[in-house]
Amino acid sequence: MSAPSQPAISLPGFLFKPPQRIVDLGCGPGNSTAVLESRYPKAELVGMDSSPDMIRKAQSTLPHLDFTVEDLESYSPNSRVIKRLMETQPSGGVFAFQVPDNLDQPSHVSMRETAKNGPWAAKLETIGRDSFQSPREIYDALKPISSRVDVFHTSYYHALENHEAIVEWVKGTGLRPYLDPLDPQEKEAFLEDYLRRLKDAYPACVDGRVLLPYPRLFVVAVKN
Ligand SMILES: C[S@@+](CC[C@H](N)C(=O)[O-])C[C@H]1O[C@@H](n2cnc3c(N)ncnc32)[C@H](O)[C@@H]1O
């Protein structure tokens, strides 16, 4: 994550009014925090992330801002994270977030297919992420304490150089839990099989590049 991602640039565009105080939840190395700072230079801005490494990077890039290592989950062990975070808002406060919604994309379906159909199947049996809450679940969680809840999807289409670039794209995130338990030989065979599936699923474009659709779920809600 060396440059701000497009979703981090898009999300602030959906806030209803310039915020006075912003908490960048899951700020990573501070890319999104820097976007927020340049967009809202007058706002009080802090960043938090569960990864100490990310916070170290963010703090060294933006030494004038406050960053803390915290886990969103531990904010609310017994209730839904989203509702709990909304409850921390003052009346009229805006809670905005965006998350990847790509578990049904061929990039992720292919991972599961590769995992199920190789000699590593038993090792990888329990791997796989739960899907994020549905738009209705999110709406139902937020609406009782919000005056307005907007839920929408945006698909970003990334024109990547080739299919190998898709593998690199997901290696640090969705693919990692599948690769971690494998030994080097299995890893190589797994990646080969996965790449073959990607080539079937994503036909090349006119210039040889591969268009990777990346759907994201956006939520913007105002506390009542
Ligand atoms: C894809 S990065 C996004 C970074 C940055 N917001 C951006 O847009 O460039 C997601 C970040 O969320 C953090 N994260 C994941 N789960 C978290 C949790 N439960 N609590 C806090 N941060 C979390 C990760 O450490 C990672 O830095």
Ligand as a Chemical Component Dictionary entry (heavy atoms), coordinates in Angstrom:
data_LIG
# 
_chem_comp.id                   LIG 
_chem_comp.type                 NON-POLYMER 
_chem_comp.pdbx_formal_charge   0 
_chem_comp.three_letter_code    LIG 
# 
loop_
_chem_comp_atom.comp_id 
_chem_comp_atom.atom_id 
_chem_comp_atom.alt_atom_id 
_chem_comp_atom.type_symbol 
_chem_comp_atom.charge 
_chem_comp_atom.model_Cartn_x 
_chem_comp_atom.model_Cartn_y 
_chem_comp_atom.model_Cartn_z 
_chem_comp_atom.pdbx_ordinal 
LIG C1  C1  C 0  -6.441 -2.591 3.258  1  
LIG S1  S1  S 1  -5.739 -1.797 4.646  2  
LIG C2  C2  C 0  -6.363 -0.162 4.385  3  
LIG C3  C3  C 0  -5.418 0.901  4.878  4  
LIG C4  C4  C 0  -5.857 2.318  4.648  5  
LIG N1  N1  N 0  -7.121 2.630  5.336  6  
LIG C5  C5  C 0  -5.992 2.633  3.162  7  
LIG O1  O1  O 0  -7.121 2.811  2.693  8  
LIG O2  O2  O -1 -4.964 2.708  2.484  9  
LIG C6  C6  C 0  -6.754 -2.414 5.992  10 
LIG C7  C7  C 0  -6.173 -2.118 7.367  11 
LIG O3  O3  O 0  -7.118 -2.529 8.363  12 
LIG C8  C8  C 0  -6.396 -3.018 9.480  13 
LIG N2  N2  N 0  -7.283 -3.877 10.276 14 
LIG C9  C9  C 0  -7.793 -5.099 9.929  15 
LIG N3  N3  N 0  -8.543 -5.591 10.940 16 
LIG C10 C10 C 0  -8.531 -4.654 11.940 17 
LIG C11 C11 C 0  -9.122 -4.590 13.233 18 
LIG N4  N4  N 0  -9.884 -5.589 13.704 19 
LIG N5  N5  N 0  -8.902 -3.496 13.996 20 
LIG C12 C12 C 0  -8.146 -2.481 13.517 21 
LIG N6  N6  N 0  -7.550 -2.490 12.305 22 
LIG C13 C13 C 0  -7.738 -3.567 11.516 23 
LIG C14 C14 C 0  -5.208 -3.753 8.855  24 
LIG O4  O4  O 0  -4.114 -3.868 9.778  25 
LIG C15 C15 C 0  -4.876 -2.861 7.641  26 
LIG O5  O5  O 0  -3.856 -1.939 7.955  27 
# 
loop_
_chem_comp_bond.comp_id 
_chem_comp_bond.atom_id_1 
_chem_comp_bond.atom_id_2 
_chem_comp_bond.value_order 
_chem_comp_bond.pdbx_ordinal 
LIG C1  S1  SING 1  
LIG S1  C2  SING 2  
LIG S1  C6  SING 3  
LIG C2  C3  SING 4  
LIG C3  C4  SING 5  
LIG C4  N1  SING 6  
LIG C4  C5  SING 7  
LIG C5  O1  DOUB 8  
LIG C5  O2  SING 9  
LIG C6  C7  SING 10 
LIG C7  O3  SING 11 
LIG C7  C15 SING 12 
LIG O3  C8  SING 13 
LIG C8  N2  SING 14 
LIG C8  C14 SING 15 
LIG N2  C9  SING 16 
LIG N2  C13 SING 17 
LIG C9  N3  DOUB 18 
LIG N3  C10 SING 19 
LIG C10 C11 SING 20 
LIG C10 C13 DOUB 21 
LIG C11 N4  SING 22 
LIG C11 N5  DOUB 23 
LIG N5  C12 SING 24 
LIG C12 N6  DOUB 25 
LIG N6  C13 SING 26 
LIG C14 O4  SING 27 
LIG C14 C15 SING 28 
LIG C15 O5  SING 29 
# 
